Amino acid sequence: MSAHSSRVFEQPIRVYWEDTDAGGIVFYANYLKFFERARTEWLRALGFGQQRLRDESGGMFVVSETTVKYHAPARLDDTLVVTAQLQIGGKASLTIAQQARLRTAGHTDRLLAEGTIRLGWVDSTTLKPGRIPAPVLEALK
């Protein structure tokens, strides 16, 4: 599979009290949770719920590397749009580009955080690396 799929998946996420720190802004590590939710919903939208995928294939995705750059804070009750887009796809791993943007007045405007997440495919019992199932790779093209 080649770099940069053209499809960008968008997941709206509301900022709750539990997402914020003592300063009233989203705690930096929670952006990784937001990214995870968007990737999970992206796979679900493609027809691959994580549990079903694990049950049927015996494998699962694991995070092997992350990078995140923070641009601006999000606050309680903000509505975010978190994106997921295939950046690099291989037979055993994927690199996903992700962003969290502030949505106001019905449109997405301010970039809050962006990063990449590298996922590897492993056997769910042994955790040994394996190949991503062909139907998943096909859906991501």
Buried (B, 14 or more C-beta within 10 A) or exposed (E): BEEEBEEEBBBEBEBEEEBBEEEEBBEEEBBBBBBBBBBBBBBEEBEBBEEEBEEEBBBBBBBEEBEBEBEEBBEBEBBBBBBBBBBBBBEEBBBBBBBBBBBEEEEBEBBBBBBBBBBBBBEBEEEEBBEBBEBBBEEBE
